[in-house]
Amino acid sequence: MSDQDPKPAAETAIRRAREAAGETVDTIRDAAGDVAAAAQDAVRSAGRRAGAAAEALRGQGGDVIDVIERTVADNPWSSVLIAGAIGFGLAQLLRRR
């Protein structure tokens, strides 16, 4: 058996384990910061794309409304008949439930 005190070896092992744990925590913290920054960039990018898409749809919606308004103004009786047929169809669908 050895007459050496095992305490210094244990203290050294504990110190090394603490250092390794500290390095691991730092690595995880850095990685989490990188992930958070990437997520933030992705959200900003998605917001910009959504805003652009909404603007495009708003323009297209305005065009569709203009076409419908002109069609109704040019063909008022046909428009009334179509609206009545749609209402009747919806009533039939709802009544069957």
Secondary structure, 3 states (H helix, E strand, C coil): CCCCCCHHHHHHHHHHHHHHHHHHHHHHHHHHHHHHHHHHHHHHHHHHHHHHHHHHHHHHHHHHHHHHHHHHHHCHHHHHHHHHHHHHHHHHHHHHC
